[in-house]
Amino acid sequence: MDESRYGKTPRWRILAFGLPPAVLLLVAGVALTLAAWGVIGTGEKSEGLAVLGPLLAGFGVALAYVVLRPRP
């Protein structure tokens, strides 16, 4: 990206718009994974949630990494 044309995005804006969705994805992924394993909820195991939960949690971790990494 051309910083001379667009400027540099302030750190607070990156954290404000990136961190809440990352935490939401992580928490939702953990909750779905635990529900799929039968730890929380009805106690029934679910194959679909067993795939979706870790995917959401992984996307949450990846987004948090991108938001929190130091800028060059």
Residue pairs with C-beta under 8 A, 6 or more apart in sequence:
11 71
14 67
15 67
15 68
18 63
18 64
18 66
18 67
19 64
19 67
19 68
21 60
21 63
22 60
22 61
22 63
22 64
22 67
23 60
23 64
24 60
25 56
25 57
25 59
25 60
25 63
26 56
26 57
26 60
26 61
26 64
27 60
28 56
28 57
28 60
29 52
29 53
29 54
29 55
29 56
29 57
29 58
29 59
29 60
30 53
30 57
31 40
31 53
32 49
32 52
32 53
32 56
33 49
33 50
33 53
33 54
33 57
34 40
34 41
34 53
35 41
35 46
35 49
35 53
36 45
36 46
36 47
36 48
36 49
36 50
36 52
36 53
37 45
37 50
38 44
38 45
